[in-house]
């Protein structure tokens, strides 16, 4: 089975030799299929493995005592957990599958094998830095951006991340998320998410159909979000749209 999305994701941060590509394919090849809502880990589980999403969609989240959920990160095809999780004794958050997924699990030994190769080690470090940057932007989202800005910014980020691994078609991409899941990401109610999406559709900026997001006016979406893709460290030129204006 191909690990091409993972290779493409890491290739944004380094150039790999033939041996390095073979190792990535080998370690990513030991994968299994998961169904929607399958749990990967629970908070408190031993931190003895991390996950690489090769196909589908997973998320990391925290549950509050009353059952409310805050989604902390999305793992699209090619995304992986931060290897530093393996240095902790236990997971302090949970992970689950949001859309049927093929996922590989990496042990500490596997990660150490990868990190013996300088280019892979550099790529993983830069990838981890990108994930930290995403976390900071999400903090700004829930702290200071309006609902309209939050939704617009998240859609710009999704589009940019998926485009980097070849998972966009023209100005559209698959987005199999519910309004409740978007609400759990942006600290908004499902009703508020619905109103915001309706406004984006009314303005002919973005529409959603059959789990597809179609961007009609990327320039307007980016302006609404105040989005600068530089924090994603994907070698895109700041200020230059990735999509059609």
Secondary structure in CASP SS format (residue, H / E / C, confidence):
PFRMAT SS
TARGET T0000
AUTHOR 0000-0000-0000
METHOD secondary structure of the structure
MODEL  1
X C 1.00
X C 1.00
X C 1.00
X H 1.00
X H 1.00
X H 1.00
X H 1.00
X H 1.00
X H 1.00
X H 1.00
X H 1.00
X C 1.00
X C 1.00
X C 1.00
X C 1.00
X C 1.00
X C 1.00
X H 1.00
X H 1.00
X H 1.00
X H 1.00
X H 1.00
X H 1.00
X H 1.00
X H 1.00
X H 1.00
X H 1.00
X H 1.00
X H 1.00
X C 1.00
X E 1.00
X E 1.00
X E 1.00
X E 1.00
X C 1.00
X C 1.00
X C 1.00
X C 1.00
X E 1.00
X E 1.00
X E 1.00
X C 1.00
X C 1.00
X C 1.00
X C 1.00
X E 1.00
X C 1.00
X C 1.00
X C 1.00
X E 1.00
X E 1.00
X E 1.00
X E 1.00
X E 1.00
X E 1.00
X E 1.00
X E 1.00
X E 1.00
X E 1.00
X E 1.00
X E 1.00
X E 1.00
X E 1.00
X C 1.00
X C 1.00
X C 1.00
X C 1.00
X C 1.00
X E 1.00
X E 1.00
X E 1.00
X E 1.00
X E 1.00
X E 1.00
X E 1.00
X C 1.00
X C 1.00
X C 1.00
X C 1.00
X E 1.00
X C 1.00
X C 1.00
X H 1.00
X H 1.00
X H 1.00
X H 1.00
X H 1.00
X C 1.00
X C 1.00
X E 1.00
X C 1.00
X C 1.00
X C 1.00
X E 1.00
X E 1.00
X E 1.00
X E 1.00
X E 1.00
X E 1.00
X E 1.00
X E 1.00
X E 1.00
X E 1.00
X E 1.00
X E 1.00
X E 1.00
X C 1.00
X H 1.00
X H 1.00
X H 1.00
X H 1.00
X H 1.00
X H 1.00
X H 1.00
X H 1.00
X C 1.00
X C 1.00
X H 1.00
X H 1.00
X H 1.00
X H 1.00
X H 1.00
X H 1.00
X H 1.00
X H 1.00
X H 1.00
X H 1.00
X H 1.00
X H 1.00
X H 1.00
X H 1.00
X H 1.00
X H 1.00
X H 1.00
X H 1.00
X H 1.00
X H 1.00
X H 1.00
X H 1.00
X H 1.00
X H 1.00
X H 1.00
X H 1.00
X H 1.00
X C 1.00
X C 1.00
X H 1.00
X H 1.00
X H 1.00
X H 1.00
X H 1.00
X H 1.00
X H 1.00
X H 1.00
X H 1.00
X H 1.00
X H 1.00
X H 1.00
X H 1.00
X H 1.00
X H 1.00
X H 1.00
X H 1.00
X C 1.00
X C 1.00
X C 1.00
X C 1.00
X E 1.00
X E 1.00
X C 1.00
X C 1.00
X E 1.00
X E 1.00
X E 1.00
X C 1.00
X C 1.00
X C 1.00
X C 1.00
X H 1.00
X H 1.00
X H 1.00
X H 1.00
X H 1.00
X H 1.00
X H 1.00
X H 1.00
X C 1.00
X C 1.00
X C 1.00
X H 1.00
X H 1.00
X H 1.00
X H 1.00
X H 1.00
X H 1.00
X H 1.00
X H 1.00
X H 1.00
X H 1.00
X H 1.00
X H 1.00
X H 1.00
X C 1.00
X C 1.00
X C 1.00
X E 1.00
X E 1.00
X E 1.00
X E 1.00
X C 1.00
X C 1.00
X E 1.00
X E 1.00
X E 1.00
X E 1.00
X C 1.00
X C 1.00
X H 1.00
X H 1.00
X H 1.00
X H 1.00
X H 1.00
X H 1.00
X H 1.00
X H 1.00
X C 1.00
X C 1.00
X C 1.00
X H 1.00
X H 1.00
X H 1.00
X H 1.00
X C 1.00
X C 1.00
X C 1.00
X C 1.00
X C 1.00
X C 1.00
X C 1.00
X C 1.00
X C 1.00
X C 1.00
X C 1.00
X C 1.00
X C 1.00
END
